[in-house]
Amino acid sequence: MQFLSDNAAAVHPNVWRAMQAADDADLPYDGDRLSRALDDAFAQLFGREVAVLWAATGTAANCLALSTMVQPHGAVLCHREAHIEMDEGGAPGFFLHGAKLVLVEGDHAKVTPEAARAALEAIRDDVHQAQVHAVSITQASEYGCVYRPAELSRLDMELAPRGLRLHMDGARFANAVAHLLRPAAEVAGPVDALSFGCVKNGGMSAEAVVFFDPGLADVARYRRKRAGHLPSKGRFLAAQLLAMLEGDLWLHNAAAANAAAGEIGAAAGGRLLHPVEANEVFLQCTAPERAALRAQGFGFYDWGPEAARFVAAWDTREEDAKALARAVAAL
């Protein structure tokens, strides 16, 4: 009964079928009919003109998006627990040619206007300090917490007058939409680029980089090729993304994962370290308690010396979620 990561989940059958259907001769790279259909498909989802590029990994999606907004002498402001800081092996510095990350604190791994303002005002406006060119936030956050549209509006009011771009790491964007039950455009808010996650949500090897400023995509196309992220048979990546959008599969999958996490969270009581608003559950849990759960067949990650992280996925079995809930309640 694995709750290690939604990255370990199965590929959804609809995605497999779409890839099989794409196994026919077509133009290479991103010239095929499926890749060309992405702009319109995502424009319908967000209700506005967008330019969409596929990428094979979330790291590439994040860094390609940021590389269009940040010069090598600049910086990206993000939370101290952000994926681009903690889990991308220095890839932002590589893709951004040395641009640095400016880190802020915030409850539940969310960037607040106040934290952003304090960090920005501490940077002198001269050539001796790296100037922030963009802010990156994560929806849902690294602790599974969701930005409400009002929170995004407040953050934008702080950033827009400073001329700063806004990027959203949406590895679990679908889970945030499923939690809020709001249109995708509202959950994305005023961002310039969104890394729209699919691999964690039933995809195999495709993420979408959605540019709400289509002009940024013109730069990203060159950077994607230069970084070695332009597979010659891109139609197989495009097929996955289109399959996820068809019939709102992306949203149904996320809702199933959220429901499984909610089952576990509801049994946790005072052990919860963060609200359960997506598909991750963080619990206060001692080493003997974690050993007891593993002895019952549950797989999960330790999260420091006194905590554990459990992640539900689109294919988490209801009986497994209920079994873990009972085990947690009985600790």
N, C-alpha and C positions, 0 to 999 in steps of 0.2 A: 504494500500500500504506500505508493510513493507520493510525497509532498515536497520533494526537493526543489523542483523548479518547473514552471510552465514551458521552459525550453525543452524539457524532456518529454513533453506530450506527443501523442501520435499526430500524424498529418491527417487532416480531415479527408474523408473519401471524396468529397466534391472537388477538393484541390487536386487529388490524384487524377480524377477523371478529366479535369480541365487541362492538366499537363499532358495527359495521353492524347487528348483532342488536338493539342497544339503541336503534336509530333508529325508535322507535315512541312514540306519545303516552304520557306518564306524568306523575306529579306533578312540579312544578318544584323547583329547588334541591336539597335533600337528602332530599326526601320520597318519592322514587321507590323501587321495590322493590329495585333493585340497591344503592343507598346504604344502605337499611335492612338489607341482608344482610351488610354488611361486619363488623359486630360479631361475628356468629356465625362467619363465615369465619375471622377472625383469632383468635377464641377457640379454635377447633379447632387452629389452628397453634401457639398458645402454651400451650394446655392450661389456660387460666384466663379468667375474665371480663375483657373489655377493652371500651373504647369507641374507635371508629375514625372519624376524619374524613379526608376526602380534601383534598388541596391541589394546586395546579397546579405548584409549584416546590419544590425542596429548601430554598431560602432561606425561603420562607413556612412550610414544615413545621417547620423548626428554630425559627424565631422565634415562631410561634404556640404551639408547645410550651413554649418558655421563658417566654413572656408569662404563662402560667398559674401559674408558679412564682416569679417574681421581681417584686418591687415596684419602682417607678421609682427609689426611693432606694437600691436594693440593687445587687448585682453577680452576675455569672456567672464562675466560675472555669473556665478552659479552657487548652489548650495554646497556645503562641505561634503554632504553625502551623495551628491549627484553622481550618476553613472559615469559621466565624462571625467570626473575626478577620481572616483574610486575603482572603476572596473573596466577601463578602456586602455590600460597599459601604456599611457602616454600618447595615445593616438591623436588627441586634439593638438598637441604640440607638433606632431609629425605632419598632419594634414594642414595645419595653420602656419607651418614654417616658423615655429618658435613663439607664437603668441601665447601669453600666459593665461592662467585661470585665476580669477579673484574670488575667494571663497567667503561665503557668509553663513551664519547660523540661522536657525529657524525651527520652530516646533514642527514635528512630523515631516521633516525634510522639505519644507516649503519655503520659498523665497517670499518675504513680505516687502511691501513698499518701504517700510521703516528701515529694514536691514539693508535694502538696496541703496537707499538714500545715504545712510551712514557710511557705507563702503565707498560710494561714489564721491562723497564730499571729502573723504580722507585722502583722495588722490589729487595731488597738485596738478594744475593745468600747465605743465611744461614738459620739455623733451626728456627730462630725467626720470619720469615715471610712465609706465605703460598705461595708456588711456583705454578705458572700457569702450568697446565698439558694439557689443551685443550682450544680451542676457539670455541664459538658457534655463528653462524650468522643465520639470518633469510631471507629466499628467498620465496616470496617477503617480504620486511621488514615490521615492524609493522605499517609503514606509507604508505604501498602499493608501495614501490619503489624497483626496481629490480637491482641486481648485474649483471653487464655485465661479460662475460668470462674474459676480460682483467683485470677487477677489482679483480676477484678471483685469477688470476695468480699473480698479484702484492701482494695480501695479502699472498698467499702461499710462495712467495719469502721471506717474512718477517718471516713467522712462521716455515717453513720447516728446515732452518738451526738451529733453536732452539730446534728441535725435538718435536714440539707441534702438537697434534692431532687437526683435524678440524671437527666440527659437524655442520650440516645445519638443522635448523628447517624449514621444508618444508611444513608447514600447508597450504600454498598457492603456493607451488612449481609449480603446474599445471598452475596457472595464470601467473607465471613468464615465463614458457616455451611458453605459448600461446602469451605472449607479445613479446618475443624476436624472436620467430619463428626460434629457433635454436634447435639442437638435445638435448635431455634430459641430455646426458652425459656432454655436454658443459655447460649447465645451472647449473649442480651440481658441475662442476669444480673438484678441487683436494680434495674433502672432504673424510674423512674416514668413516663417517656414515651420513645417511640422514633420517630424519623423513618425510616420504612421505605421505602427507595429503590426505585423501579421504572423511572424514566426512563432511567437508565444501563444498565438490565438488560433492555431490550426493550420498555419502555413508551413512550408518546408524550408524555403531558402530565399524569401523575398520580403523586403520592406519597401515602403513607398516614401519618397521625399516629396512632400507637397509644398510647392512654393506659391504663397498667396500674392507675392510680387513676382509675376512670371519672368521678369527681366533677370532675376537672380538665377533662374534655371539655365540661362545662356552661358553663364560662367561655370555653373556646376557641371555641365556636360563636358567641358574641357578638363575640369579637375577630376571628374570621374574616370575618364580615359587615362589620364596621367597617373592616377593612383592604382591602375590595374583592376578597376571595378567595372569594366565594360565587357561582359561575356559576349561571345559572338552569337550565341543562341538565346538572346534576351527574351524571346517570346515565351520561354518557360517560366521566367520570373513574372512577366506581365500576366500570364495565364493564372498564376496563383492569386495575384492581387484582384483580378477581375472576378475570379471565383469567390473570393471572400466578400466582395461587395454584392454579388448577385443574391437577391432574396434576403439581404441583410444578414448573411451568414456570420459576418464579423461581429454583429451585435448579439445574435443568438448565442454564439459560442461564449462571448464574454459574460453574458447574463448567467449561463450555466456555471461558469467558473466562480463568479461572484456568489452565487447561491450556495455552492459548496463551502466557500470560505466563510460565508455568513453562518452556516450550520456550526462550524468549528468555533467561530468567535462567540456565538451565543452561549456556548458551554463553558467559555473560559473565565467568565466572571471578572474578578479583580486582577487576574493575571494579564489582561490585555495591556500592552504597552502603547498601542496606537489604535484609533478607531478602525474598524474593518469597513472600508469603503470601496474596495476592489477585490482582488483575489489573493491577497496576502494577509497572513495572520502572524503577529509577533507576540510571543508570550514570555512572561517571566517564568523561568524553568531551571531548576537546579540540575547539576550534573547527574545525580542519582535519578531524578525524575526523567531526564532525557534518556538515560539508560533503560529505564522501565518502559518507556514508550517504544524504544527501538526493539526491546525484547518482545514486544507484541507485534512487531512486523511493520512499524511505521518508519518511513524514510523522510528525513528533513535535515536542514542545516542548523548547526549551532550558530548563535548570533551573539558572540561574546561569551564571557564565562557564566552568565546567569540568564541567558535567554535563548529562544529558539524561533526559527522562521519556518512557517508552513505555507506552501503555495499550492493553490488549487488550479486546475486547468480545465479546458473545455470538455475533456474526456474523463475527468475525475468521476468515479462511480459513486452514486448516492450512498451505497452501503458502506463504502470506504470513509466518506466524510462523516457519516453517522457513527461509525466505529471509532474514529479518531475523536469525535466530540464526546462520546461516552468515556473514552480513556482519559481525556483531558479533565473532564468533570470529576473523575474518580481519583485523580492524583491527591 
